[in-house]
Amino acid sequence: MKWLRYLSFSLLGLLLAALALAGHYYYKAYFKPGHSIQSFAATANEEEILKIRNKAEQIKEFAQEKNYSQTIIFLIDMSLPSGKNRFFIYDCKKDSVIATALVAHGSGNYGFSLNAKFSNACESGYSSLGKYKIGKKYHGSFGIAYKLYGLDSSNSNAFKRNIVLHAYDCVPRNETYPYPICNSRGCPMVSPDFMKEIQQIIDTDKKPVVLWVFN
């Protein structure tokens, strides 16, 4: 029976090696350099680029009317899979995306939700579509976070629901597609590295920055 034991150990070794390899390719996004505008322009198709530009033009007009920042705006396209970069920092002066990143969506009252679903109801655990004003910074259970104020009927309960912009270690810095990333409880949740980038933008802008979550 030695050959049977040898075969069992060999199969176990192959299984462990396969799991290690899969883990490497899933989590390698943690160790890559951050994405730039060049990588977005190189990987996005013409339809995606046009969609972001159209949304940016709409929100720029809104920001001007409401006296929000007309330098930088944040866009989140929830129609994209969670493993793809769908958080866009848009430079209004350059009329271009200057950085992209992953962002988690809400799981609802389930352990995990592959696709984003939306609700404005309290305790729903889902993300809410609409425009947000990014408010004051504070230190919470996830570190530095920013209060969010819903500006539309679709996200009017954001402050009451404690929907905030924050980071969490389970969100990688780089794309994992076709694999999904972790869920939040409705908050737009980003990687700690990306949080440092947007923190600098928010803290140095003299006017409130607008975040638009759309589908």
Sequence and secondary structure as in RCSB ss.txt:
>XXXX:A:sequence
MKWLRYLSFSLLGLLLAALALAGHYYYKAYFKPGHSIQSFAATANEEEILKIRNKAEQIKEFAQEKNYSQTIIFL
IDMSLPSGKNRFFIYDCKKDSVIATALVAHGSGNYGFSLNAKFSNACESGYSSLGKYKIGKKYHGSFGIAYKLYG
LDSSNSNAFKRNIVLHAYDCVPRNETYPYPICNSRGCPMVSPDFMKEIQQIIDTDKKPVVLWVFN
>XXXX:A:secstr
 HHHHHHHHHHHHHHHHHHHHHHHHHHGGGGS    HHHHHHHS HHHHHHHHHHHHHHHHHHHHHT  SSEEEE
EETTS TTS  EEEEETTTTEEEEEE  B B TTSS  SS  B  STT   B  EEEEEEEEEEETTEEEEEEEE
 STTSTTTTTTT EEEE TTS SS  TTS    BSSS EE HHHHHHHHHHHHH SS  EEEEE 
